[in-house]
Structure formats: C-alpha cells, structure tokens
Amino acid sequence: MSSNVKWIERQTADDKRQQTELMAIGNIPRHVAIIMDGNGRWAQAHSLPRAAGHKEGINSVRDLVEAASTIGIEYLTLYAFSTENWRRPATEVGILMDLLLHYLRAEFEELHRNNVRLRAIGKLNALPKPVQKELYECIERMKDNTGLTLTLALSYSGRWDLTRAMQMMALDVRRRKLSPEDITEESIAQYLSTAGTPDPDLLIRTSGELRVSNFLLWEIAYSELYVTETLFPNFRRAELYEALAVYSKRERRFGQTSAQIAECKETTPEESKFGDQTRLKKILSALRS
C-alpha cells in the first residue's frame, strides 16, 4: 500500500543488514532484467483462478521495485506482456490489461516520490487506448527522475524489436542517412527500443523454465543467467537478494580467459563505478586492437 514515507525511510533493520552485506561484496549489477513467469501455476496451486495469480504478481513487482531502488540497482526491466501473450484467451488478456492500468494509477505517486523513472518498450500501439494514455502520461511525468529506471516490456518480443530495427536501418540506408559500412554492433543497438539503456548484467527467470522466451535477444548476449524454481508471485526481495548473491560470485569473462580478466582488474575510478559495463568496453577495445 502506498504511503507518504519514502522507501529508504521505511526499511527494516533486517533488510538494511542484507543490503549492506550484498553491497560490501561490491558487485551489484547495474541492470537486472526479469522474466516474470509462474502466475498461472501459482493460482492453480492455490485452487484460485489465474487472475488471482496475476494480482499476486503485482505485489511481487511492487516489492522488487522497492528493493532494487534501495540497494542501488540502476535499471530494472520487467517482461510484463509479450507479443505471444496476445494469443491467450481474451478474458485473461483483458484482466492483464486492467491490472496494468490499475498498477499505473495506483503506483504512480509512490514511484514518482521515490525518484523512479518509467520507460516502456514494445509494440505499445497494440495496447488498449486507456492503457496507452495512462502509460504515456506516467512516462512523461517521471521523465526527469534520476533514480531507478523501471522499464516495462509490454507487447514486446526480441524478434519484433530486431525486425523493426532492421527496417529502420534499411530506410536510413535508402535515404542515404546511413551507409552499409556504418553498420556496427553499436549502431544496431541504437536502433533498438532499448537504446540508451545498458545491456542487462543479470537475467532472472522465475518458475524454473529454461528458456529466454524471445526477451531482449540482442541485449542478453553476455548477461549472467539465474533460473529459480520459485513462481513469480512468491519471488520477493529475499529471492532477489539470493540471486544477487549468486551473481556476485560469478566471473564475467566476455569470451576471455580468467587470466586475461585478472590483468584487467586494475580499474579506474570510472570503471569501479560502472563495473562490468565499462570493463566489457575495455576488453572489446583490446580485442579489436
């Protein structure tokens, strides 16, 4: 439930302790992406309609956003609704759209008060008009916030985004704004809906399924994967902290050997601030030279 107290001010002593322990390790991912799966199975396990699982999932979203913000994660991307989800029964799709509209209206003030910036990626014009209106209004009103960037992937698929990017690049080539020689990994990334957002350091999948489900196909090339059997309605901050603890022990090599990574450990203050993203650029630069 929303209140006038900021998240950082209402943290419990135990939550602060857990976050302090994780931050002491010094390897908090800059960007976490989550495939939120298992709402239907949670409802079935509790002998409830699927809608109940989606409603409980909203509570998980609320808790995860708060925890991510207070621990210092800069970007949180949630796979809320895929293009494939439109194939679900119309009744369920309608419930999901109603829940999304309710979430935006109910959570706006709290998100805004806590300096969260909202973004959305996907084929947004496919969403119902009231949802589009509310979404764009929230994004506009929160655009100048400087805290956690919360990105909702709505009517989204990685293949759709890549196809759209290729079409836009082809048009720019036709218009002579872009030449084939200018097409690089960096330029391709600028045509994706995630342009301006660093690639996910950590991709979490709930419910135990071992697939990426057409999510951020370009962006997760070097993301660390974490799969948990926990169904999304049960995935709260404690489970997020567990995922972060596992991530902190991973060695991200980006195609290099452990010995090569050790040679790159002499980081500048800028690299220490931005972690793996800056080190990746350093490694790729070395490989190209």
VEXMARSE-868720 format. One line per field, with one value per residue (C-alpha): residue number from 0; residue in one letter; x, y, z. Coordinates in pm, 1 decimal, padded with zeros to 6 digits. Last residue first. Layout:
REM residues N
gukol = c(NUM;...)
semi = c(a;...)
px = c(X;...)
py = c(Y;...)
pz = c(Z;...)
***
This chain:
REM residues 289
gukol = c(288;287;286;285;284;283;282;281;280;279;278;277;276;275;274;273;272;271;270;269;268;267;266;265;264;263;262;261;260;259;258;257;256;255;254;253;252;251;250;249;248;247;246;245;244;243;242;241;240;239;238;237;236;235;234;233;232;231;230;229;228;227;226;225;224;223;222;221;220;219;218;217;216;215;214;213;212;211;210;209;208;207;206;205;204;203;202;201;200;199;198;197;196;195;194;193;192;191;190;189;188;187;186;185;184;183;182;181;180;179;178;177;176;175;174;173;172;171;170;169;168;167;166;165;164;163;162;161;160;159;158;157;156;155;154;153;152;151;150;149;148;147;146;145;144;143;142;141;140;139;138;137;136;135;134;133;132;131;130;129;128;127;126;125;124;123;122;121;120;119;118;117;116;115;114;113;112;111;110;109;108;107;106;105;104;103;102;101;100;99;98;97;96;95;94;93;92;91;90;89;88;87;86;85;84;83;82;81;80;79;78;77;76;75;74;73;72;71;70;69;68;67;66;65;64;63;62;61;60;59;58;57;56;55;54;53;52;51;50;49;48;47;46;45;44;43;42;41;40;39;38;37;36;35;34;33;32;31;30;29;28;27;26;25;24;23;22;21;20;19;18;17;16;15;14;13;12;11;10;9;8;7;6;5;4;3;2;1;0)
semi = c(s;r;l;a;s;l;i;k;k;l;r;t;q;d;g;f;k;s;e;e;p;t;t;e;k;c;e;a;i;q;a;s;t;q;g;f;r;r;e;r;k;s;y;v;a;l;a;e;y;l;e;a;r;r;f;n;p;f;l;t;e;t;v;y;l;e;s;y;a;i;e;w;l;l;f;n;s;v;r;l;e;g;s;t;r;i;l;l;d;p;d;p;t;g;a;t;s;l;y;q;a;i;s;e;e;t;i;d;e;p;s;l;k;r;r;r;v;d;l;a;m;m;q;m;a;r;t;l;d;w;r;g;s;y;s;l;a;l;t;l;t;l;g;t;n;d;k;m;r;e;i;c;e;y;l;e;k;q;v;p;k;p;l;a;n;l;k;g;i;a;r;l;r;v;n;n;r;h;l;e;e;f;e;a;r;l;y;h;l;l;l;d;m;l;i;g;v;e;t;a;p;r;r;w;n;e;t;s;f;a;y;l;t;l;y;e;i;g;i;t;s;a;a;e;v;l;d;r;v;s;n;i;g;e;k;h;g;a;a;r;p;l;s;h;a;q;a;w;r;g;n;g;d;m;i;i;a;v;h;r;p;i;n;g;i;a;m;l;e;t;q;q;r;k;d;d;a;t;q;r;e;i;w;k;v;n;s;s;m)
px = c(04340.3;03991.8;04036.4;04168.7;03869.4;03635.7;03804.4;03784.9;03420.9;03344.7;03525.6;03297.7;02981.2;03120.6;03153.9;03012.4;03163.0;03478.1;03536.2;03512.6;03751.0;03998.5;04036.9;04340.4;04145.1;04204.7;04501.5;04284.0;04036.4;04312.1;04399.6;04035.5;04021.0;03833.5;03496.7;03316.5;03483.3;03222.0;03329.6;03022.6;03031.2;02832.0;02566.2;02487.2;02445.2;02230.1;02001.5;01968.2;01891.9;01615.5;01469.1;01458.6;01313.4;01012.9;00956.9;00649.5;00411.3;00682.8;00695.6;01018.8;01200.2;01482.5;01687.5;01979.7;02151.8;02452.2;02412.2;02662.8;02433.1;02141.0;02087.7;02031.8;01761.7;01596.9;01318.0;01203.5;01113.2;01456.3;01434.4;01496.8;01167.7;01218.0;00928.6;01126.7;01382.3;01644.4;01875.0;02177.0;02413.5;02138.6;02264.5;02297.7;01997.8;02036.9;01874.5;01638.2;01386.3;01658.9;01800.2;02093.9;02195.8;02246.6;02486.9;02697.9;02712.9;02824.0;02653.3;02849.5;02987.0;02630.0;02584.4;02340.7;02148.7;02143.7;01760.4;01776.9;02032.3;01805.0;01512.6;01720.1;01818.3;01454.7;01358.4;01648.3;01543.8;01182.4;01296.8;01523.7;01241.7;00992.2;01247.2;01306.7;00937.4;00725.0;00354.8;00473.3;00829.6;00811.0;01129.7;01196.3;01487.9;01595.3;01675.0;01716.6;01361.8;01322.6;01099.1;00853.3;00564.4;00614.5;00636.2;00323.9;00128.5;00247.6;00132.3;-00205.6;-00286.3;-00160.1;-00361.7;-00677.3;-00615.8;-00580.3;-00225.9;-00129.0;00020.3;00280.2;00458.5;00734.4;00938.0;00821.7;01005.4;00947.2;01193.9;01182.8;01257.2;01092.7;00806.4;00743.3;00717.5;00488.1;00266.0;00244.1;00165.0;-00214.6;-00272.9;-00000.8;-00087.0;-00460.2;-00393.2;-00166.2;-00425.4;-00694.2;-00465.3;-00398.3;-00770.6;-00848.6;-00579.9;-00731.9;-01078.9;-00947.4;-00793.2;-00416.9;-00283.9;-00199.9;00062.3;00280.3;00354.9;00488.4;00349.9;00529.0;00891.0;01036.3;01345.8;01520.2;01793.4;02014.0;02033.7;02124.8;02000.2;01708.4;01578.5;01603.8;01422.3;01136.9;01099.1;01107.3;00837.3;00593.1;00655.1;00591.5;00262.9;00165.8;00231.0;-00042.2;-00288.0;-00160.5;-00201.7;-00553.2;-00641.9;-00548.0;-00845.6;-00763.0;-00700.2;-00378.6;-00153.4;-00356.8;-00301.4;00073.2;00075.3;-00092.2;00147.0;00452.1;00676.0;00818.6;01118.2;01336.0;01605.7;01867.2;02092.5;02382.2;02457.9;02577.0;02934.2;03087.2;03081.7;03000.2;02685.9;02549.4;02615.7;02470.3;02158.0;02101.5;02154.7;01924.5;01652.5;01697.3;01675.4;01352.1;01338.0;01075.0;01292.3;01460.4;01119.5;00999.1;00713.0;00394.6;00230.7;00127.6;00000.0)
py = c(-00361.1;-00510.8;-00747.7;-00469.6;-00249.4;-00538.2;-00586.3;-00216.7;-00195.0;-00500.4;-00340.5;-00038.0;-00249.8;-00480.7;-00219.1;00130.6;00297.4;00087.7;00151.7;00528.5;00507.3;00331.0;-00043.4;-00262.5;-00588.5;-00609.5;-00846.2;-01078.4;-01092.5;-01218.6;-01493.6;-01596.4;-01641.6;-01415.4;-01458.5;-01193.4;-01325.2;-01247.2;-01429.3;-01510.8;-01484.0;-01158.3;-01313.6;-01578.1;-01309.4;-01103.2;-01402.1;-01455.7;-01086.4;-01114.5;-01414.5;-01214.5;-00917.7;-01110.9;-01404.0;-01581.9;-01438.0;-01519.2;-01892.4;-02001.8;-02271.5;-02025.0;-01951.6;-01707.0;-01614.6;-01381.1;-01146.5;-01166.2;-01182.8;-01052.9;-00735.1;-00888.8;-01134.8;-00898.0;-01148.9;-01406.3;-01660.3;-01683.6;-02056.6;-02296.5;-02278.6;-02296.0;-02076.2;-01747.4;-01628.5;-01373.5;-01201.6;-01029.8;-00774.5;-00646.3;-00436.2;-00065.2;00152.7;00432.8;00233.2;-00030.3;00011.5;-00099.6;00134.2;00247.1;-00113.6;-00161.5;00133.1;-00016.1;-00361.7;-00196.7;-00070.3;00227.8;00033.8;-00027.7;00350.9;00552.3;00873.7;00794.6;00780.8;00417.5;00344.3;00516.6;00304.4;-00012.2;00090.9;00140.8;-00198.7;-00366.0;-00208.9;-00321.4;-00677.7;-00668.4;-00537.8;-00792.9;-01070.2;-00961.4;-00958.6;-00695.1;-00630.6;-00461.9;-00469.5;-00240.3;-00046.6;00087.1;00330.1;00360.6;00714.3;01029.2;01148.3;01382.7;01150.0;01081.3;01299.9;01196.0;00824.9;00841.9;01024.9;00778.4;00482.6;00631.2;00712.3;00379.0;00188.0;00382.1;00316.4;-00060.4;-00179.7;-00252.5;00097.3;-00007.6;-00252.4;-00298.6;-00098.0;00109.0;00355.8;00486.9;00693.4;00626.4;00921.9;00770.1;01020.5;00931.5;00559.4;00623.9;00863.3;00637.4;00314.8;00306.8;00452.3;00256.8;-00063.1;-00028.9;00012.6;-00290.9;-00489.5;-00395.9;-00501.6;-00835.8;-00891.7;-00819.9;-01064.2;-01327.8;-01276.9;-01274.9;-01618.9;-01609.8;-01539.0;-01179.0;-01332.0;-01400.2;-01028.6;-01048.9;-00892.3;-00793.8;-00874.6;-00649.3;-00434.4;-00291.9;-00033.0;00147.6;-00114.7;00079.4;-00135.1;00099.0;00102.3;-00271.8;-00339.3;-00101.9;-00234.1;-00590.8;-00532.2;-00366.9;-00625.5;-00905.0;-00744.2;-00723.7;-01097.2;-01152.3;-00993.6;-01210.9;-01522.8;-01423.7;-01376.5;-01739.8;-01852.2;-02000.0;-02353.9;-02239.0;-02449.2;-02332.7;-01968.9;-02021.3;-02209.7;-01915.9;-01659.4;-01869.8;-01645.4;-01295.1;-01283.9;-01040.6;-00798.6;-00656.8;-00365.2;-00217.5;-00544.7;-00513.9;-00638.8;-00464.2;-00750.7;-00488.3;-00403.4;-00751.1;-00735.8;-00384.7;-00498.9;-00784.9;-00562.0;-00290.3;-00550.6;-00681.4;-00332.6;-00270.6;-00014.1;00255.9;00560.2;00423.1;00356.8;00712.9;00774.2;00928.1;00588.1;00344.9;00000.0)
pz = c(-03137.9;-03165.9;-02871.3;-02650.3;-02727.8;-02651.9;-02314.6;-02222.3;-02330.4;-02118.2;-01822.9;-01850.4;-01846.4;-01578.4;-01308.4;-01355.5;-01051.7;-01036.3;-01406.4;-01352.3;-01056.7;-01290.6;-01282.4;-01238.8;-01261.5;-01636.2;-01599.6;-01390.6;-01678.8;-01905.6;-01659.7;-01628.0;-02003.2;-02245.6;-02413.4;-02206.3;-01886.9;-01621.6;-01308.3;-01099.5;-00719.7;-00703.3;-00928.1;-00667.1;-00400.0;-00636.8;-00697.2;-00321.3;-00276.9;-00536.4;-00351.3;-00029.1;-00220.3;-00347.9;-00581.4;-00443.8;-00705.7;-00963.5;-00902.7;-00735.3;-00933.5;-00991.2;-01300.7;-01297.4;-01621.0;-01644.7;-01938.8;-02222.5;-02526.5;-02319.1;-02525.3;-02866.8;-02761.1;-02513.7;-02444.1;-02701.4;-02431.4;-02266.1;-02197.6;-01910.7;-01718.2;-01341.8;-01232.2;-01232.2;-01486.0;-01383.8;-01633.7;-01479.1;-01631.6;-01858.0;-02150.9;-02077.3;-02165.7;-02419.9;-02698.6;-02554.2;-02837.5;-03076.8;-03343.0;-03127.7;-03066.7;-03441.2;-03443.0;-03163.2;-03320.4;-03642.3;-03957.7;-04088.2;-04386.3;-04502.9;-04532.2;-04323.0;-04385.4;-04757.1;-04754.1;-04867.5;-04592.9;-04341.5;-04458.3;-04425.2;-04071.4;-03975.1;-04118.1;-03939.1;-03608.1;-03652.3;-03720.6;-03414.2;-03194.7;-03322.0;-03271.7;-02912.2;-02831.6;-02662.7;-02618.7;-02299.2;-02166.3;-01862.9;-01790.2;-01440.4;-01432.6;-01068.0;-00958.6;-01167.3;-01228.4;-01525.8;-01728.8;-01446.1;-01567.3;-01929.5;-01850.2;-01633.8;-01906.1;-02170.8;-01962.7;-01872.1;-02234.3;-02366.5;-02106.3;-02191.9;-02564.6;-02529.0;-02609.4;-02969.3;-03004.3;-02745.1;-02972.4;-02719.6;-02471.2;-02175.1;-01953.3;-01601.4;-01399.2;-01025.9;-00794.9;-00486.9;-00492.2;-00855.9;-00783.6;-00488.3;-00681.6;-00986.5;-00802.5;-00803.5;-01148.5;-01324.6;-01139.9;-01213.0;-01585.6;-01582.9;-01390.6;-01642.5;-01928.2;-01758.5;-01696.8;-02062.1;-02173.8;-01946.2;-02091.6;-02448.0;-02401.5;-02464.1;-02811.7;-02715.8;-02486.7;-02792.2;-02824.4;-02471.2;-02153.7;-01832.1;-01904.6;-01633.7;-01681.4;-01374.2;-01425.3;-01172.7;-00898.1;-00584.3;-00297.4;-00228.8;-00585.4;-00640.6;-00311.5;-00394.1;-00747.6;-00619.5;-00358.4;-00600.3;-00870.9;-00619.4;-00518.2;-00886.0;-00912.2;-00654.7;-00896.6;-01182.5;-00971.6;-00870.7;-01237.2;-01300.0;-01089.0;-00747.3;-00627.2;-00453.2;-00676.2;-00976.4;-00884.1;-00850.5;-01180.8;-01353.5;-01206.9;-01294.2;-01500.8;-01463.8;-01695.9;-01502.3;-01617.9;-01381.1;-01481.4;-01280.9;-01112.8;-00750.2;-00729.4;-00431.0;-00181.7;00081.4;-00118.1;-00052.4;00321.4;00342.6;00157.9;00398.1;00700.4;00566.3;00512.6;00865.9;01015.4;00827.6;00551.3;00597.8;00533.3;00220.8;00068.9;00109.6;00350.7;00208.9;00184.3;-00089.4;00000.0)
***
